[in-house]
Amino acid sequence: MWTAGYRVPRPGVRLRRIGCAHTGVMSNHPDREKQTYATVDDYLAAATYEVEPRLAEMRRVVREALPGAEETISHNVPAYVQHGVVVVQLTAHEEHTTLSFFPTAGVRVRFDAELAPYKVTKSAVRFPLDDPLPLDLIADIARFRLTEAAEFAARRRDGR
């Protein structure tokens, strides 16, 4: 059962971790403050049991695709930074996991056909929990964003 933005267990049912990792467990509850994370491991540990394995798999794929990227927390979510630019971020929600990339039309143009089955915003792709993760697509987007980040960093360095 859902009440005021957080899950209330049925009598006799004990829920372990609830809420989403991005906003913190039961962050909408008036007695709790937003949870903050110092490391990606902290973020993964706070994720619900449904999304934790998916986040770990997304993390593995992104790390392989971006071997030189620094793994950090940015805006309270896992981020991968290279050339001084956030290349991608990972977030977890109760119904989906998300691969975020800062506003860039390039990803949508380049991967238009591959992104068709997913809900796509101007800066993110949502992968429903009911569907298997498209690991190859996640890796391809991460590598594409790395190229965009390198080009952006070069323009910024050259004053363009």
C-alpha positions in Angstrom: 0.0 0.0 0.0 1.2 3.5 -0.8 0.6 6.6 1.4 1.8 10.1 0.9 4.7 9.1 -1.3 6.1 6.2 0.8 5.3 2.5 1.2 3.3 1.3 4.2 3.5 -2.5 4.7 0.4 -4.6 5.2 0.0 -5.9 8.7 2.3 -8.9 9.2 4.5 -8.0 6.3 8.0 -6.7 7.0 9.7 -4.7 4.3 13.4 -4.5 4.4 14.7 -1.5 2.4 12.1 0.7 0.8 12.0 3.9 -1.2 14.5 4.7 -3.9 18.2 5.1 -3.7 18.2 8.5 -5.5 16.1 10.3 -2.9 16.8 8.1 0.1 14.7 5.7 2.0 11.3 7.2 2.8 12.5 10.7 2.0 9.0 12.0 1.8 8.3 11.0 5.4 8.1 14.2 7.5 10.4 12.8 10.2 13.3 11.9 7.9 15.8 14.0 6.1 17.1 13.3 2.7 19.8 10.7 2.7 23.1 11.7 1.2 25.9 9.5 -0.2 29.6 9.9 0.0 30.5 7.0 -2.3 28.9 4.9 -5.1 29.0 1.9 -2.7 26.9 3.9 -0.2 24.4 4.7 -3.0 24.2 1.0 -4.0 23.8 -0.1 -0.4 20.8 2.2 0.0 19.1 0.9 -3.1 16.1 -1.4 -2.8 16.6 -5.1 -3.3 14.8 -4.9 -6.6 17.2 -2.3 -8.2 20.5 -3.0 -6.4 21.6 -5.8 -8.8 20.6 -3.7 -11.8 22.6 -0.7 -10.6 25.6 -3.0 -9.9 25.3 -4.3 -13.5 25.0 -0.9 -15.0 28.0 0.2 -12.9 30.0 -2.7 -14.2 29.1 -1.9 -17.8 29.8 1.8 -17.5 33.2 1.2 -15.8 34.2 -1.2 -18.6 33.1 1.3 -21.3 34.8 4.3 -19.5 38.0 2.8 -18.0 39.6 6.2 -17.5 36.6 7.9 -15.9 36.5 8.9 -12.2 33.6 7.4 -10.3 32.1 9.9 -8.0 28.9 11.2 -6.4 27.4 14.3 -8.2 24.0 15.7 -7.2 23.8 12.8 -4.8 23.9 10.1 -7.5 26.7 8.0 -9.1 28.5 9.9 -11.8 31.3 9.1 -14.2 33.6 12.1 -14.9 36.2 12.3 -17.6 37.9 15.4 -19.2 36.3 17.4 -16.4 32.8 16.6 -17.7 30.1 14.3 -16.3 29.8 11.6 -19.0 26.8 9.7 -17.5 25.0 9.2 -14.2 23.1 6.2 -12.8 20.0 6.5 -10.7 17.5 4.1 -9.2 13.8 4.5 -8.7 11.1 2.1 -7.6 9.9 1.3 -11.1 13.0 1.8 -13.2 16.7 2.5 -13.3 18.0 5.4 -15.3 21.1 6.2 -17.4 21.4 10.0 -17.4 23.4 12.2 -19.6 23.3 16.0 -19.5 21.2 17.7 -22.1 22.6 16.5 -25.4 20.5 15.9 -28.5 23.4 13.8 -29.8 22.4 10.7 -27.9 18.8 10.9 -29.0 19.8 11.4 -32.6 22.6 8.7 -32.7 20.5 6.1 -30.8 17.0 6.9 -32.0 16.1 3.4 -33.1 17.7 1.7 -30.1 15.9 4.0 -27.7 12.5 3.5 -29.2 11.3 0.9 -26.7 12.2 3.1 -23.7 10.9 6.3 -22.1 13.4 8.9 -23.0 13.6 12.5 -21.7 16.0 15.1 -22.9 18.7 13.9 -20.6 17.9 10.4 -19.6 16.8 6.9 -20.6 14.5 4.9 -18.2 14.9 1.1 -18.2 11.8 -0.5 -16.6 12.5 -3.1 -13.9 10.4 -5.7 -15.8 12.7 -5.6 -18.8 16.3 -6.9 -19.0 18.9 -4.2 -19.1 20.2 -3.4 -22.6 23.9 -3.7 -21.6 25.3 -3.2 -25.0 23.2 -0.1 -25.5 24.3 1.3 -22.1 28.0 0.7 -23.0 27.5 2.3 -26.5 25.8 5.4 -25.0 28.6 5.7 -22.4 31.3 5.6 -25.1 29.4 8.0 -27.3 29.0 10.4 -24.4 32.8 10.1 -23.7 33.4 11.3 -27.3 31.1 14.2 -26.8 32.7 15.1 -23.4 36.2 15.1 -25.0 35.0 17.4 -27.8 33.3 19.7 -25.3 36.4 19.8 -23.1 38.6 20.6 -26.2 36.2 23.5 -27.2 36.3 24.8 -23.6 40.1 24.6 -23.5 40.4 26.4 -26.8 38.0 29.1 -25.8 35.3 28.1 -28.4 
